[in-house]
Amino acid sequence: MSTVWDGVLRGQIVERRQRLQSAIAASPERAAHLVSLLQEVDSALERIDADSFGLCEECHQSVEKDRLIADPLLRFCLGCLTEDQRRALEDDLDLAARIQAGLLPKPIQLAGWEVGYHYQPSGVVSGDYCDLIHHQNGTGELVFLVGDVSGKGVAAAMLMSHLHAMFRSLIGVGMPVERLVERANRLFVESTIATHFATLVCGRATQQGEVELCNAGHCPPLVVRDGEVMAVEAAGLPIGIFGNAEFSSTHIGMSPGDFVVLYTDGLSEARGASREEYGRERLAEVVGGCRRLAPQEVIGACLQDLAGFRSRTPLDDDLTLMVVRRTPCDS
């Protein structure tokens, strides 16, 4: 393991040890299982100090990094698990996938706006973040978010769920989107390990037809107005890098029929048979010709074009696509 990663993870485990000790001291009569867990934590610290942390105790190969991030007390790689352990892990992954599916936003009927999205994990669980939140404060505002947590697998899925909970708890405060992202960034830095971060776009749509977008290191959203396509570049770092990072937002007036396209790099960086990337420019060309289409039809056109580009090349990353459209006057 690298020295930086080694030090970061050691600090996280030491913090857990301190919490366990406090819990044992507060309730010693109920602490038998906590004492056992404390012994496992001490064993993990000993393996870090002996430079054997992250190595399978059976085959001495590396334990899968995403599993180790999710549970730093692991001592065996997937290949060395018993049949019962593998079955239990599969059950856990299936449950995680069902929980994650339950976090996806429900359809929202909102005067003046139409929304559609497509969410496609490349594995059992996904590190992509997608949410729609309708303000219950009488303003009729809609907050929409698309993001991508660094890494893959279970660890990324756990952090995706963490983002979901954070933004859901912060939305009701009624802050401008850049302040909302700044607050979420501080919370993310304080509650996750230093090697993880997330890119995202946070947007707000008002009844007056204005869209406010804050791009934190994410793929530039595409705004389609009168058939022309404008990209909203990142105005800040990904969240989770620095706790005091500042962000700014872009305000865009939307006419009926105009729409915003948000996506993750599982779309823009998808590769075809020649290993060439799909690219933002090709996506912009597709959505530029979709002005009269409903959000789900725009998404269908994008996915159809992507499928033709990829031919039979499998997706190697999670893919999320969202379209937020100002309802046309004739609807």
KOLNUKE-226259 format. One record per residue (C-alpha): x, y, z; residue number from 1. Coordinates in steps of 0.001 Angstrom, whole numbers, always signed. Example, Ala and Ser with C-alpha at 12.3 -4.5 7.8 and 13.67 -1.06 7.14 Angstrom:
+---------+---------+---------+------+
|       X |       Y |       Z | resi |
+---------+---------+---------+------+
|  +12300 |   -4500 |   +7800 |    1 |
|  +13670 |   -1060 |   +7140 |    2 |
+---------+---------+---------+------+
//
This chain:
+---------+---------+---------+------+
|       X |       Y |       Z | resi |
+---------+---------+---------+------+
|      +0 |      +0 |      +0 |    1 |
|   +1144 |   +3574 |    -600 |    2 |
|   +2401 |   +5633 |   +2337 |    3 |
|    -310 |   +8273 |   +1875 |    4 |
|   -3116 |   +5728 |   +1674 |    5 |
|   -1587 |   +3802 |   +4567 |    6 |
|   -1542 |   +6910 |   +6770 |    7 |
|   -5068 |   +7997 |   +5864 |    8 |
|   -6569 |   +4596 |   +6570 |    9 |
|   -4604 |   +4234 |   +9804 |   10 |
|   -6048 |   +7523 |  +11030 |   11 |
|   -9565 |   +6338 |  +10221 |   12 |
|   -9040 |   +3061 |  +12106 |   13 |
|   -7498 |   +4826 |  +15119 |   14 |
|  -10569 |   +7085 |  +15266 |   15 |
|  -12835 |   +4021 |  +15246 |   16 |
|  -10741 |   +2502 |  +18036 |   17 |
|  -11207 |   +5587 |  +20189 |   18 |
|  -14980 |   +5437 |  +19677 |   19 |
|  -15033 |   +1755 |  +20616 |   20 |
|  -13061 |   +2442 |  +23788 |   21 |
|  -15504 |   +5201 |  +24752 |   22 |
|  -18476 |   +2893 |  +24154 |   23 |
|  -16894 |    +112 |  +26232 |   24 |
|  -16146 |   +2503 |  +29095 |   25 |
|  -19704 |   +3871 |  +29036 |   26 |
|  -21360 |    +450 |  +29246 |   27 |
|  -18891 |   -2281 |  +30306 |   28 |
|  -21642 |   -4755 |  +31210 |   29 |
|  -22819 |   -4837 |  +27565 |   30 |
|  -19431 |   -4592 |  +25938 |   31 |
|  -18504 |   -8225 |  +25195 |   32 |
|  -19079 |   -7886 |  +21436 |   33 |
|  -17386 |   -4475 |  +21413 |   34 |
|  -14280 |   -5913 |  +23062 |   35 |
|  -14125 |   -8540 |  +20308 |   36 |
|  -14448 |   -5816 |  +17673 |   37 |
|  -11737 |   -3780 |  +19426 |   38 |
|   -9405 |   -6775 |  +19125 |   39 |
|  -10068 |   -6892 |  +15373 |   40 |
|   -9295 |   -3171 |  +15123 |   41 |
|   -6027 |   -3643 |  +17039 |   42 |
|   -5142 |   -6508 |  +14702 |   43 |
|   -5719 |   -4253 |  +11679 |   44 |
|   -3442 |   -1585 |  +13171 |   45 |
|    -755 |   -4209 |  +13770 |   46 |
|   -1004 |   -5283 |  +10112 |   47 |
|    -590 |   -1660 |   +9007 |   48 |
|   +2505 |   -1258 |  +11172 |   49 |
|   +3910 |   -4564 |   +9845 |   50 |
|   +3174 |   -3467 |   +6245 |   51 |
|    +908 |   -6478 |   +5698 |   52 |
|   -2400 |   -4621 |   +5787 |   53 |
|   -4585 |   -5303 |   +2757 |   54 |
|   -2951 |   -8659 |   +2000 |   55 |
|   -5076 |  -11790 |   +2051 |   56 |
|   -4012 |  -14065 |   +4902 |   57 |
|   -4686 |  -17112 |   +2734 |   58 |
|   -3101 |  -16390 |    -662 |   59 |
|   -1101 |  -13240 |    +287 |   60 |
|   -2504 |  -11325 |   -2698 |   61 |
|   -4155 |   -7916 |   -2317 |   62 |
|   -7676 |   -7708 |    -923 |   63 |
|   -9986 |   -5838 |   -3313 |   64 |
|   -9586 |   -2128 |   -2591 |   65 |
|  -13277 |   -1192 |   -2724 |   66 |
|  -14089 |   -3944 |    -218 |   67 |
|  -11255 |   -2792 |   +2021 |   68 |
|  -12493 |    +799 |   +1958 |   69 |
|  -15985 |    -360 |   +2907 |   70 |
|  -14611 |   -2621 |   +5684 |   71 |
|  -10941 |   -2058 |   +6680 |   72 |
|  -11047 |   -5114 |   +8967 |   73 |
|  -11209 |   -7574 |   +6051 |   74 |
|   -8475 |  -10225 |   +6017 |   75 |
|   -9343 |  -12365 |   +2980 |   76 |
|   -9792 |  -11628 |    -729 |   77 |
|  -12849 |  -12763 |   -2664 |   78 |
|  -11048 |  -15777 |   -4080 |   79 |
|  -10324 |  -17154 |    -622 |   80 |
|  -13787 |  -16805 |    +879 |   81 |
|  -15626 |  -19971 |   +1860 |   82 |
|  -18826 |  -20905 |     +19 |   83 |
|  -20917 |  -19667 |   +2962 |   84 |
|  -19002 |  -16386 |   +3057 |   85 |
|  -19486 |  -15867 |    -687 |   86 |
|  -23196 |  -16556 |    -403 |   87 |
|  -23487 |  -14085 |   +2467 |   88 |
|  -21597 |  -11470 |    +423 |   89 |
|  -23899 |  -12013 |   -2566 |   90 |
|  -26922 |  -11588 |    -308 |   91 |
|  -25443 |   -8348 |   +1053 |   92 |
|  -24835 |   -7027 |   -2481 |   93 |
|  -28367 |   -7895 |   -3554 |   94 |
|  -29733 |   -6077 |    -521 |   95 |
|  -27471 |   -3083 |   -1220 |   96 |
|  -28746 |   -2960 |   -4809 |   97 |
|  -32374 |   -3005 |   -3630 |   98 |
|  -31686 |    -256 |   -1099 |   99 |
|  -29945 |   +1841 |   -3739 |  100 |
|  -32824 |   +1370 |   -6181 |  101 |
|  -35158 |   +2584 |   -3440 |  102 |
|  -33168 |   +5822 |   -3187 |  103 |
|  -33776 |   +6742 |   -6825 |  104 |
|  -36188 |   +9662 |   -7209 |  105 |
|  -39855 |   +9056 |   -7825 |  106 |
|  -41607 |  +10760 |  -10770 |  107 |
|  -42430 |  +14384 |   -9976 |  108 |
|  -45388 |  +16285 |  -11414 |  109 |
|  -44516 |  +19971 |  -11230 |  110 |
|  -46205 |  +22859 |  -12982 |  111 |
|  -43901 |  +24337 |  -15599 |  112 |
|  -41279 |  +21559 |  -15661 |  113 |
|  -40848 |  +18033 |  -17000 |  114 |
|  -38075 |  +15672 |  -15899 |  115 |
|  -36799 |  +12306 |  -17071 |  116 |
|  -33744 |  +10272 |  -16119 |  117 |
|  -31910 |   +7037 |  -16889 |  118 |
|  -29799 |   +5296 |  -14222 |  119 |
|  -27669 |   +2321 |  -15281 |  120 |
|  -25111 |    +721 |  -12922 |  121 |
|  -22249 |   -1103 |  -14607 |  122 |
|  -22268 |   -3659 |  -11771 |  123 |
|  -24562 |   -4715 |   -8958 |  124 |
|  -24374 |   -1298 |   -7278 |  125 |
|  -23476 |   +2153 |   -8553 |  126 |
|  -21435 |   +5150 |   -7455 |  127 |
|  -23553 |   +7544 |   -9549 |  128 |
|  -25832 |   +9959 |   -7700 |  129 |
|  -29222 |  +11061 |   -9042 |  130 |
|  -31995 |  +12891 |   -7205 |  131 |
|  -35034 |  +15138 |   -7647 |  132 |
|  -36383 |  +17103 |   -4703 |  133 |
|  -39505 |  +19238 |   -4816 |  134 |
|  -39435 |  +22069 |   -2277 |  135 |
|  -42335 |  +21839 |    +163 |  136 |
|  -42023 |  +25519 |   +1047 |  137 |
|  -44669 |  +26905 |   -1283 |  138 |
|  -42194 |  +28227 |   -3862 |  139 |
|  -42754 |  +25377 |   -6313 |  140 |
|  -38999 |  +25050 |   -6840 |  141 |
|  -37379 |  +21841 |   -8039 |  142 |
|  -33857 |  +20828 |   -6998 |  143 |
|  -32145 |  +18285 |   -9239 |  144 |
|  -28750 |  +16618 |   -8786 |  145 |
|  -26490 |  +14307 |  -10783 |  146 |
|  -23093 |  +13234 |   -9488 |  147 |
|  -20377 |  +10620 |   -9535 |  148 |
|  -18447 |   +9326 |   -6516 |  149 |
|  -14795 |   +8395 |   -7095 |  150 |
|  -14120 |   +4681 |   -7246 |  151 |
|  -16439 |   +1793 |   -7936 |  152 |
|  -18313 |    -970 |   -6186 |  153 |
|  -19590 |   -1121 |   -2641 |  154 |
|  -17488 |   +1736 |   -1258 |  155 |
|  -18686 |   +4146 |   -3977 |  156 |
|  -22286 |   +3004 |   -3466 |  157 |
|  -22020 |   +3691 |    +280 |  158 |
|  -20752 |   +7206 |    -377 |  159 |
|  -23492 |   +7747 |   -2952 |  160 |
|  -26045 |   +6938 |    -239 |  161 |
|  -24221 |   +9332 |   +2084 |  162 |
|  -24542 |  +12140 |    -492 |  163 |
|  -28225 |  +11362 |    -920 |  164 |
|  -28861 |  +11709 |   +2815 |  165 |
|  -26809 |  +14909 |   +3112 |  166 |
|  -28557 |  +16790 |    +342 |  167 |
|  -31989 |  +15584 |   +1421 |  168 |
|  -31325 |  +16984 |   +4899 |  169 |
|  -29930 |  +20296 |   +3610 |  170 |
|  -32490 |  +21120 |    +914 |  171 |
|  -35130 |  +22390 |   +3344 |  172 |
|  -32827 |  +25152 |   +4587 |  173 |
|  -33532 |  +27113 |   +1389 |  174 |
|  -29958 |  +28167 |    +600 |  175 |
|  -28772 |  +29233 |   -2888 |  176 |
|  -27339 |  +26219 |   -4686 |  177 |
|  -23701 |  +27340 |   -4322 |  178 |
|  -24155 |  +27645 |    -533 |  179 |
|  -25898 |  +24276 |    -522 |  180 |
|  -22930 |  +22656 |   -2288 |  181 |
|  -20450 |  +24409 |     +29 |  182 |
|  -22278 |  +23090 |   +3094 |  183 |
|  -22443 |  +19578 |   +1630 |  184 |
|  -18744 |  +19770 |    +790 |  185 |
|  -17790 |  +20563 |   +4383 |  186 |
|  -19923 |  +17716 |   +5698 |  187 |
|  -18484 |  +15312 |   +3128 |  188 |
|  -14901 |  +16237 |   +4031 |  189 |
|  -15597 |  +15785 |   +7736 |  190 |
|  -17352 |  +12438 |   +7389 |  191 |
|  -15381 |  +10519 |   +4736 |  192 |
|  -11798 |   +9403 |   +4255 |  193 |
|   -9487 |  +11805 |   +2449 |  194 |
|   -9016 |   +9612 |    -621 |  195 |
|  -12635 |   +9939 |   -1724 |  196 |
|  -14436 |  +12778 |   -3457 |  197 |
|  -17462 |  +13312 |   -5675 |  198 |
|  -18201 |  +15443 |   -8698 |  199 |
|  -21740 |  +16719 |   -9070 |  200 |
|  -24091 |  +19279 |  -10552 |  201 |
|  -26737 |  +20786 |   -8301 |  202 |
|  -29528 |  +22690 |  -10030 |  203 |
|  -32666 |  +24549 |   -9033 |  204 |
|  -35608 |  +25285 |  -11350 |  205 |
|  -38104 |  +28003 |  -10389 |  206 |
|  -41700 |  +28595 |  -11398 |  207 |
|  -40537 |  +31749 |  -13176 |  208 |
|  -38525 |  +29621 |  -15639 |  209 |
|  -35050 |  +30259 |  -14264 |  210 |
|  -32501 |  +27498 |  -13767 |  211 |
|  -29601 |  +27917 |  -11349 |  212 |
|  -26676 |  +25510 |  -11843 |  213 |
|  -23629 |  +24841 |   -9647 |  214 |
|  -21039 |  +22537 |  -11208 |  215 |
|  -18590 |  +20999 |   -8710 |  216 |
|  -15971 |  +19434 |  -10952 |  217 |
|  -18528 |  +17456 |  -12954 |  218 |
|  -19165 |  +16885 |  -16663 |  219 |
|  -20514 |  +20178 |  -18078 |  220 |
|  -24338 |  +20172 |  -18268 |  221 |
|  -25694 |  +21047 |  -21701 |  222 |
|  -28344 |  +23773 |  -21929 |  223 |
|  -30426 |  +23630 |  -25119 |  224 |
|  -32130 |  +26953 |  -25952 |  225 |
|  -33670 |  +27767 |  -29342 |  226 |
|  -31786 |  +24835 |  -30851 |  227 |
|  -28397 |  +26089 |  -29646 |  228 |
|  -26351 |  +24139 |  -27099 |  229 |
|  -24355 |  +25781 |  -24295 |  230 |
|  -22086 |  +23916 |  -21875 |  231 |
|  -21900 |  +25010 |  -18229 |  232 |
|  -18308 |  +24353 |  -17220 |  233 |
|  -17216 |  +23469 |  -13685 |  234 |
|  -17019 |  +26478 |  -11361 |  235 |
|  -15451 |  +24612 |   -8458 |  236 |
|  -13522 |  +21552 |   -7344 |  237 |
|  -15182 |  +18205 |   -6687 |  238 |
|  -16644 |  +18009 |   -3205 |  239 |
|  -14545 |  +16254 |    -592 |  240 |
|  -11211 |  +17788 |   -1647 |  241 |
|  -10990 |  +20862 |    +635 |  242 |
|  -13423 |  +21722 |   +3405 |  243 |
|  -13224 |  +25481 |   +2760 |  244 |
|  -13739 |  +25292 |   -1011 |  245 |
|  -15981 |  +27942 |   -2549 |  246 |
|  -18443 |  +27464 |   -5395 |  247 |
|  -20428 |  +29695 |   -7712 |  248 |
|  -23567 |  +29218 |   -9757 |  249 |
|  -24841 |  +30123 |  -13215 |  250 |
|  -28345 |  +31557 |  -13700 |  251 |
|  -30118 |  +30816 |  -16990 |  252 |
|  -33521 |  +31990 |  -18156 |  253 |
|  -35392 |  +29136 |  -19848 |  254 |
|  -38177 |  +29559 |  -22397 |  255 |
|  -40885 |  +26930 |  -22927 |  256 |
|  -39311 |  +23916 |  -24660 |  257 |
|  -35750 |  +24692 |  -23499 |  258 |
|  -34040 |  +21977 |  -21497 |  259 |
|  -30940 |  +21023 |  -19519 |  260 |
|  -29066 |  +17729 |  -19943 |  261 |
|  -27020 |  +16361 |  -17039 |  262 |
|  -24925 |  +13202 |  -17353 |  263 |
|  -22031 |  +11270 |  -15838 |  264 |
|  -18793 |  +10297 |  -17534 |  265 |
|  -20140 |   +6786 |  -18048 |  266 |
|  -21850 |   +8408 |  -21048 |  267 |
|  -19300 |  +10933 |  -22312 |  268 |
|  -16301 |   +8613 |  -21777 |  269 |
|  -17952 |   +5442 |  -23089 |  270 |
|  -15786 |   +3801 |  -25716 |  271 |
|  -16593 |   +2148 |  -29008 |  272 |
|  -14854 |    -745 |  -30730 |  273 |
|  -11973 |   +1548 |  -31781 |  274 |
|  -11543 |   +2648 |  -28112 |  275 |
|  -12436 |   +6218 |  -29077 |  276 |
|  -14499 |   +8105 |  -26478 |  277 |
|  -18109 |   +9029 |  -27231 |  278 |
|  -17399 |  +12604 |  -26169 |  279 |
|  -19340 |  +15692 |  -25143 |  280 |
|  -19363 |  +17101 |  -28661 |  281 |
|  -21266 |  +14118 |  -30044 |  282 |
|  -23739 |  +14296 |  -27172 |  283 |
|  -24252 |  +18022 |  -27839 |  284 |
|  -24974 |  +17293 |  -31499 |  285 |
|  -27609 |  +14717 |  -30560 |  286 |
|  -29436 |  +16836 |  -27962 |  287 |
|  -29294 |  +19905 |  -30199 |  288 |
|  -31681 |  +18150 |  -32549 |  289 |
|  -34161 |  +17160 |  -29837 |  290 |
|  -35865 |  +20475 |  -29113 |  291 |
|  -39430 |  +19236 |  -29661 |  292 |
|  -38966 |  +15995 |  -27724 |  293 |
|  -40108 |  +15235 |  -24173 |  294 |
|  -37361 |  +14497 |  -21610 |  295 |
|  -37661 |  +10706 |  -21809 |  296 |
|  -37611 |  +10913 |  -25616 |  297 |
|  -34411 |  +13009 |  -25480 |  298 |
|  -32873 |  +10360 |  -23238 |  299 |
|  -33987 |   +7635 |  -25645 |  300 |
|  -32335 |   +9447 |  -28571 |  301 |
|  -29085 |   +9778 |  -26613 |  302 |
|  -29036 |   +6125 |  -25575 |  303 |
|  -29847 |   +4991 |  -29103 |  304 |
|  -26954 |   +7026 |  -30503 |  305 |
|  -24638 |   +5726 |  -27780 |  306 |
|  -25632 |   +2120 |  -28531 |  307 |
|  -24817 |   +2660 |  -32217 |  308 |
|  -21452 |   +4186 |  -31298 |  309 |
|  -20515 |   +1395 |  -28884 |  310 |
|  -21708 |   -1370 |  -31172 |  311 |
|  -21290 |   -4391 |  -28888 |  312 |
|  -18647 |   -2900 |  -26594 |  313 |
|  -19847 |   -3307 |  -22984 |  314 |
|  -20158 |    -337 |  -20644 |  315 |
|  -17310 |    -219 |  -18149 |  316 |
|  -18703 |   +2559 |  -15942 |  317 |
|  -21989 |   +3574 |  -14344 |  318 |
|  -24153 |   +5760 |  -16584 |  319 |
|  -26683 |   +8382 |  -15534 |  320 |
|  -28540 |  +10825 |  -17759 |  321 |
|  -31144 |  +13424 |  -16715 |  322 |
|  -33182 |  +15925 |  -18738 |  323 |
|  -35026 |  +18865 |  -17145 |  324 |
|  -37296 |  +20722 |  -19611 |  325 |
|  -39429 |  +23847 |  -19322 |  326 |
|  -42888 |  +22678 |  -20301 |  327 |
|  -43868 |  +23925 |  -23790 |  328 |
|  -46848 |  +26282 |  -23962 |  329 |
|  -48849 |  +23825 |  -26091 |  330 |
|  -48527 |  +20992 |  -23551 |  331 |
+---------+---------+---------+------+
//
